[in-house]
Amino acid sequence: MSNARDIAVGGHRLVAWVAFDGTETNLANNSQTGLYQSHGVSGITDVNAGEYIVHFSPALDDTDYLVIGNAYGYNESRSAGRIVSFARTSSTKYNDSKTTTHCRIDVIQGGTSALQDYTDVGNIFVLIFK
């Protein structure tokens, strides 16, 4: 499943989704007060600024799934944030970024320079298609 055509033609379906507040500090304490709505997601772990783990429940059958995300909200001097990565398989930092029980996502603050910042924003949306 590598593109939109594969999803549509293959009869793939939405198996999990979540909307949450990335600025909510209680996400790290697993109180889940920052979760707006979800399905097939048991919780979010706030790893660091702009870095999260989405936990699936029940677990998925395999790791052949697609992650789509969007984020927005005001943070410091900029008003846009976006999910740009869910797996960094070449990095030793996230060697478990996509499993049957969770995936990692990053929210990057957009800007004009080559250096982008990881950032917490108030509205983060993640969709998992299988």
Residue frames as a rotation matrix with the C-alpha (Angstrom) as fourth column:
MET 1
0.596 0.803 0.000 0.00
0.803 -0.596 0.000 0.00
0.000 0.000 -1.000 0.00
SER 2
-0.384 -0.899 -0.212 2.09
0.868 -0.429 0.250 2.88
-0.316 -0.088 0.945 -1.25
ASN 3
-0.998 0.030 0.051 -0.29
-0.009 -0.932 0.362 5.46
0.058 0.361 0.931 -2.67
ALA 4
-0.486 0.874 0.000 -3.88
-0.648 -0.360 -0.671 6.70
-0.586 -0.327 0.741 -2.78
ARG 5
-0.020 0.468 -0.883 -4.75
-0.916 0.346 0.204 4.49
0.401 0.813 0.422 -5.76
ASP 6
-0.696 -0.295 -0.654 -3.63
-0.065 0.934 -0.351 1.37
0.715 -0.202 -0.670 -3.86
ILE 7
-0.920 0.384 0.078 -5.88
-0.103 -0.044 -0.994 2.36
-0.378 -0.922 0.080 -0.96
ALA 8
-0.197 0.911 -0.362 -8.95
-0.855 -0.340 -0.391 2.99
-0.480 0.233 0.846 -3.13
VAL 9
0.030 0.174 -0.984 -8.57
-0.821 0.566 0.075 0.04
0.570 0.806 0.160 -5.51
GLY 10
-0.703 -0.452 -0.549 -7.51
-0.117 0.835 -0.537 -2.39
0.701 -0.314 -0.640 -2.81
GLY 11
0.316 0.931 -0.184 -10.55
0.125 0.151 0.981 -1.76
0.941 -0.333 -0.068 -0.64
HIS 12
-0.634 -0.619 -0.464 -8.48
0.567 0.036 -0.823 -0.57
0.526 -0.785 0.328 2.29
ARG 13
0.470 0.877 0.104 -10.27
0.467 -0.347 0.813 0.94
0.749 -0.333 -0.572 5.25
LEU 14
-0.105 -0.388 0.916 -9.78
-0.591 -0.716 -0.371 3.36
0.800 -0.580 -0.154 8.08
VAL 15
0.131 0.108 -0.985 -8.90
0.460 0.874 0.157 1.23
0.878 -0.474 0.065 11.12
ALA 16
0.112 -0.117 -0.987 -7.88
0.970 -0.204 0.134 3.84
-0.217 -0.972 0.091 13.67
TRP 17
-0.013 -0.157 0.988 -7.90
0.425 -0.895 -0.136 7.60
0.905 0.418 0.078 14.13
VAL 18
0.088 0.014 -0.996 -7.27
0.978 -0.189 0.084 10.15
-0.187 -0.982 -0.031 16.83
ALA 19
0.269 -0.031 0.963 -7.63
0.238 -0.966 -0.097 13.89
0.933 0.256 -0.252 17.39
PHE 20
0.464 -0.152 -0.873 -5.66
0.885 0.121 0.450 15.31
0.037 -0.981 0.191 20.30
ASP 21
0.956 -0.157 0.249 -4.14
-0.183 -0.980 0.083 18.41
0.231 -0.125 -0.965 21.85
GLY 22
0.417 -0.879 -0.233 -0.36
0.591 0.456 -0.665 18.24
0.691 0.139 0.710 21.54
THR 23
-0.257 -0.500 0.827 0.10
-0.309 -0.769 -0.560 21.05
0.916 -0.399 0.043 24.06
GLU 24
0.729 0.617 0.297 -1.63
-0.500 0.183 0.847 19.07
0.468 -0.766 0.441 26.82
THR 25
-0.262 -0.929 0.263 1.03
-0.868 0.107 -0.485 18.17
0.422 -0.355 -0.834 29.38
ASN 26
0.054 0.344 0.937 -1.07
-0.800 0.577 -0.165 15.39
-0.597 -0.741 0.307 30.90
LEU 27
0.759 0.155 -0.633 -0.57
-0.569 0.631 -0.528 13.21
0.318 0.760 0.567 27.83
ALA 28
-0.228 -0.938 -0.260 2.81
-0.533 0.344 -0.773 12.21
0.815 -0.037 -0.578 29.28
ASN 29
-0.716 0.004 0.698 1.09
-0.675 0.253 -0.693 11.13
-0.180 -0.967 -0.178 32.49
ASN 30
-0.912 0.356 -0.206 -1.35
0.180 0.796 0.578 8.98
0.370 0.490 -0.789 30.49
SER 31
-0.622 0.749 -0.227 -4.38
0.135 -0.183 -0.974 10.83
-0.771 -0.636 0.013 31.89
GLN 32
-0.664 0.269 0.698 -5.53
0.748 0.252 0.615 11.38
-0.010 0.930 -0.368 28.28
THR 33
0.054 0.703 -0.709 -7.26
0.512 -0.629 -0.585 14.70
-0.857 -0.332 -0.394 29.05
GLY 34
-0.373 -0.295 -0.880 -5.92
-0.474 -0.754 0.454 16.04
-0.797 0.587 0.141 25.75
LEU 35
-0.911 0.117 0.397 -7.65
0.370 0.658 0.656 13.40
-0.185 0.744 -0.642 23.62
TYR 36
-0.617 0.730 -0.294 -10.57
-0.747 -0.661 -0.073 14.95
-0.247 0.175 0.953 21.73
GLN 37
0.636 0.770 0.038 -11.88
-0.688 0.589 -0.425 11.88
-0.350 0.244 0.905 19.90
SER 38
-0.531 -0.821 -0.208 -10.49
-0.828 0.452 0.332 8.53
-0.178 0.348 -0.920 18.82
HIS 39
0.782 0.619 0.076 -11.26
-0.593 0.776 -0.217 5.08
-0.193 0.125 0.973 17.47
GLY 40
0.865 -0.455 -0.210 -8.87
0.325 0.828 -0.457 2.12
0.382 0.327 0.864 17.63
VAL 41
-0.145 -0.904 0.403 -6.43
-0.011 -0.406 -0.914 4.21
0.989 -0.137 0.049 19.66
SER 42
0.416 0.284 -0.864 -5.87
0.770 0.394 0.501 3.49
0.483 -0.874 -0.055 23.34
GLY 43
0.757 -0.151 -0.635 -3.72
0.381 -0.688 0.618 6.53
-0.531 -0.710 -0.463 24.06
ILE 44
0.717 -0.573 0.397 -0.94
0.096 -0.483 -0.871 8.91
0.690 0.662 -0.291 23.17
THR 45
0.462 -0.665 -0.587 2.53
0.805 0.037 0.592 9.14
-0.372 -0.746 0.552 24.68
ASP 46
0.967 -0.223 0.127 4.13
-0.163 -0.917 -0.365 12.59
0.198 0.332 -0.922 24.56
VAL 47
0.556 -0.817 -0.149 7.80
0.810 0.574 -0.123 11.70
0.186 -0.053 0.981 24.00
ASN 48
-0.504 -0.707 -0.496 9.18
0.691 -0.674 0.260 15.20
-0.518 -0.212 0.829 23.57
ALA 49
-0.116 0.456 -0.883 8.22
-0.311 -0.860 -0.404 18.49
-0.943 0.228 0.241 21.93
GLY 50
0.133 0.291 -0.948 6.50
-0.969 -0.165 -0.186 17.54
-0.211 0.943 0.259 18.67
GLU 51
-0.644 -0.387 -0.661 7.17
-0.524 0.852 0.012 13.81
0.558 0.354 -0.751 19.12
TYR 52
-0.001 0.773 0.634 4.36
-0.958 0.181 -0.222 11.38
-0.286 -0.608 0.741 19.99
ILE 53
-0.991 -0.110 -0.081 3.55
-0.128 0.957 0.262 7.68
0.048 0.270 -0.962 20.06
VAL 54
-0.080 0.993 -0.084 0.04
-0.981 -0.064 0.182 6.66
0.175 0.097 0.980 18.98
HIS 55
-0.867 -0.201 0.456 -0.98
-0.356 0.890 -0.284 3.38
-0.349 -0.409 -0.843 20.68
PHE 56
-0.424 0.708 -0.565 -3.43
-0.652 0.195 0.733 1.06
0.629 0.679 0.379 18.89
SER 57
-0.861 0.247 0.444 -6.14
-0.177 0.674 -0.717 -1.00
-0.476 -0.696 -0.537 20.56
PRO 58
0.793 -0.366 0.486 -6.68
0.116 0.875 0.469 -3.62
-0.598 -0.316 0.737 19.45
ALA 59
-0.245 -0.958 -0.153 -3.28
-0.213 -0.100 0.972 -4.25
-0.946 0.270 -0.179 17.90
LEU 60
0.397 0.297 -0.868 -3.11
-0.890 -0.106 -0.443 -4.31
-0.224 0.949 0.222 14.10
ASP 61
0.956 0.046 0.288 -2.48
0.010 0.982 -0.190 -7.60
-0.292 0.184 0.939 12.25
ASP 62
0.231 -0.912 0.339 0.75
0.969 0.247 0.005 -6.39
-0.089 0.328 0.941 10.66
THR 63
-0.152 -0.398 -0.905 2.72
0.374 -0.870 0.320 -3.25
-0.915 -0.289 0.281 9.87
ASP 64
-0.770 -0.023 0.638 1.35
0.634 -0.140 0.760 -2.84
0.072 0.990 0.123 6.34
TYR 65
0.366 0.887 -0.282 -0.59
0.893 -0.419 -0.160 0.34
-0.261 -0.193 -0.946 7.12
LEU 66
-0.264 -0.343 0.901 -0.59
0.651 -0.753 -0.095 3.95
0.711 0.562 0.422 6.03
VAL 67
-0.089 0.167 -0.982 -0.39
0.876 -0.456 -0.157 6.90
-0.474 -0.874 -0.106 8.42
ILE 68
-0.166 0.106 0.980 -1.85
0.614 -0.766 0.187 10.25
0.771 0.633 0.062 7.37
GLY 69
-0.025 0.132 -0.991 -1.69
0.960 -0.274 -0.061 13.27
-0.279 -0.953 -0.120 9.64
ASN 70
0.036 0.059 0.998 -2.36
0.423 -0.905 0.039 16.95
0.905 0.421 -0.058 9.90
ALA 71
-0.058 -0.071 -0.996 -1.68
0.986 -0.163 -0.045 19.48
-0.159 -0.984 0.079 12.62
TYR 72
-0.136 -0.044 0.990 -2.42
0.375 -0.927 0.010 23.12
0.917 0.372 0.143 13.25
GLY 73
0.743 0.385 -0.547 -2.40
0.657 -0.266 0.705 25.62
0.126 -0.884 -0.451 16.04
TYR 74
0.693 -0.461 0.554 -0.54
-0.306 -0.884 -0.353 28.65
0.653 0.075 -0.754 17.25
ASN 75
0.708 -0.557 -0.433 2.87
0.699 0.467 0.542 28.11
-0.100 -0.686 0.720 18.82
GLU 76
-0.175 -0.804 -0.568 5.20
0.664 -0.523 0.535 30.98
-0.727 -0.283 0.625 19.75
SER 77
-0.360 -0.053 -0.931 5.74
-0.328 -0.928 0.179 33.26
-0.873 0.370 0.317 16.74
ARG 78
-0.894 0.065 -0.444 4.43
-0.417 0.244 0.875 30.92
0.165 0.967 -0.192 14.01
SER 79
-0.172 0.939 0.297 0.93
-0.875 -0.007 -0.484 29.66
-0.453 -0.343 0.823 13.40
ALA 80
0.593 0.412 -0.692 1.42
-0.731 0.635 -0.249 26.47
0.337 0.653 0.678 11.41
GLY 81
-0.332 -0.666 0.668 2.56
-0.735 0.627 0.260 22.99
-0.591 -0.404 -0.698 12.31
ARG 82
0.502 0.540 -0.676 2.38
-0.840 0.490 -0.233 19.77
0.206 0.685 0.699 10.32
ILE 83
0.499 -0.322 0.805 3.14
-0.189 0.866 0.463 16.09
-0.846 -0.383 0.371 10.63
VAL 84
0.410 -0.422 -0.809 5.95
-0.912 -0.170 -0.373 15.27
0.020 0.891 -0.454 8.27
SER 85
-0.450 -0.656 -0.606 7.23
-0.574 0.732 -0.366 11.93
0.684 0.183 -0.706 9.52
PHE 86
0.667 0.593 0.451 5.96
-0.732 0.410 0.545 8.85
0.138 -0.694 0.707 11.26
ALA 87
0.895 -0.393 0.209 8.93
0.318 0.893 0.318 6.53
-0.312 -0.218 0.925 10.73
ARG 88
0.537 -0.812 -0.227 12.65
-0.840 -0.493 -0.225 7.13
0.070 0.312 -0.948 10.71
THR 89
0.996 -0.043 0.075 13.87
0.035 0.994 0.103 3.65
-0.079 -0.100 0.992 9.96
SER 90
0.423 -0.902 0.086 17.38
0.366 0.083 -0.927 4.84
0.829 0.423 0.365 9.11
SER 91
-0.025 -0.405 0.914 17.75
-0.666 -0.675 -0.318 6.45
0.746 -0.617 -0.252 12.52
THR 92
-0.593 -0.221 -0.774 18.75
0.368 0.781 -0.505 4.55
0.717 -0.584 -0.382 15.62
LYS 93
-0.893 0.281 0.351 16.60
-0.448 -0.624 -0.641 6.99
0.039 -0.729 0.683 17.59
TYR 94
0.035 0.982 0.187 13.35
-0.867 0.123 -0.483 5.35
-0.497 -0.146 0.856 16.44
ASN 95
-0.854 -0.389 -0.346 14.03
-0.513 0.739 0.437 1.74
0.086 0.551 -0.830 15.57
ASP 96
-0.736 0.673 0.067 10.45
0.623 0.713 -0.322 0.82
-0.264 -0.195 -0.945 16.59
SER 97
-0.871 0.306 -0.385 8.64
-0.307 -0.950 -0.060 3.66
-0.384 0.066 0.921 14.84
LYS 98
-0.090 0.858 -0.505 6.00
-0.968 0.045 0.248 1.47
0.236 0.511 0.827 13.12
THR 99
-0.979 -0.174 0.106 4.78
-0.200 0.927 -0.316 -1.66
-0.043 -0.331 -0.943 14.88
THR 100
-0.479 0.853 -0.205 1.48
0.421 0.429 0.799 -3.51
0.770 0.297 -0.565 15.24
THR 101
0.062 0.507 -0.860 0.84
0.997 0.008 0.076 -1.80
0.045 -0.862 -0.505 18.59
HIS 102
0.501 0.103 -0.859 1.95
0.342 -0.936 0.087 1.78
-0.795 -0.338 -0.504 17.89
CYS 103
0.283 -0.532 0.798 3.47
0.872 -0.205 -0.445 4.29
0.401 0.822 0.405 15.51
ARG 104
-0.195 -0.430 -0.882 5.56
0.691 -0.698 0.187 7.37
-0.696 -0.573 0.433 16.17
ILE 105
0.511 0.332 0.793 4.67
0.798 -0.527 -0.293 10.71
0.321 0.782 -0.534 14.65
ASP 106
-0.535 -0.688 -0.490 6.52
0.766 -0.640 0.063 14.01
-0.357 -0.341 0.869 14.52
VAL 107
0.737 0.659 0.150 5.02
0.670 -0.684 -0.288 17.49
-0.087 0.313 -0.946 14.24
ILE 108
-0.398 -0.913 0.093 7.37
0.902 -0.371 0.219 19.94
-0.165 0.171 0.971 12.58
GLN 109
0.346 0.421 -0.838 6.93
0.299 -0.897 -0.327 23.72
-0.889 -0.137 -0.436 12.70
GLY 110
0.484 -0.117 0.867 6.98
0.872 -0.022 -0.490 25.10
0.076 0.993 0.091 9.16
GLY 111
0.480 -0.362 -0.799 9.26
0.130 -0.872 0.473 27.95
-0.868 -0.330 -0.372 8.31
THR 112
0.949 -0.121 -0.291 11.42
-0.315 -0.360 -0.878 29.54
0.002 0.925 -0.380 5.66
SER 113
0.051 -0.996 0.076 14.79
-0.991 -0.041 0.131 28.30
-0.128 -0.082 -0.988 6.86
ALA 114
-0.127 -0.203 -0.971 16.29
-0.482 0.868 -0.118 24.87
0.867 0.453 -0.208 6.26
LEU 115
-0.952 -0.220 -0.214 16.10
0.087 0.475 -0.875 24.22
0.294 -0.852 -0.433 9.99
GLN 116
-0.012 0.996 0.090 12.64
-0.308 -0.090 0.947 23.23
0.951 -0.016 0.308 11.18
ASP 117
-0.736 -0.232 0.636 11.54
-0.650 -0.020 -0.760 22.86
0.189 -0.972 -0.136 14.79
TYR 118
-0.560 0.586 -0.586 9.65
0.576 0.784 0.232 20.05
0.595 -0.208 -0.777 16.47
THR 119
-0.842 0.282 0.460 6.64
-0.446 -0.844 -0.299 21.66
0.304 -0.457 0.836 18.09
ASP 120
-0.682 0.719 -0.137 3.56
0.658 0.520 -0.545 20.98
-0.320 -0.462 -0.827 20.19
VAL 121
-0.855 0.506 0.111 0.36
-0.368 -0.744 0.558 22.36
0.365 0.436 0.822 18.67
GLY 122
-0.600 0.658 0.455 -3.22
-0.644 -0.059 -0.763 22.28
-0.476 -0.750 0.459 19.89
ASN 123
0.535 0.844 0.038 -4.83
-0.609 0.417 -0.675 20.23
-0.585 0.337 0.737 17.13
ILE 124
-0.642 -0.727 -0.245 -3.24
-0.733 0.487 0.476 17.03
-0.227 0.485 -0.845 15.83
PHE 125
0.527 0.846 0.075 -5.14
-0.712 0.488 -0.505 14.52
-0.464 0.213 0.860 13.71
VAL 126
-0.664 -0.746 -0.056 -3.88
-0.686 0.577 0.444 11.05
-0.298 0.333 -0.894 12.73
LEU 127
0.576 0.805 -0.146 -5.59
-0.782 0.489 -0.388 8.50
-0.240 0.338 0.910 10.45
ILE 128
-0.567 -0.704 0.427 -4.48
-0.533 0.709 0.462 4.87
-0.628 0.035 -0.778 10.06
PHE 129
0.460 0.669 -0.584 -5.55
-0.883 0.278 -0.377 3.03
-0.090 0.689 0.719 6.89
LYS 130
-0.372 -0.502 0.781 -5.11
-0.402 0.845 0.352 -0.72
-0.837 -0.183 -0.516 6.45
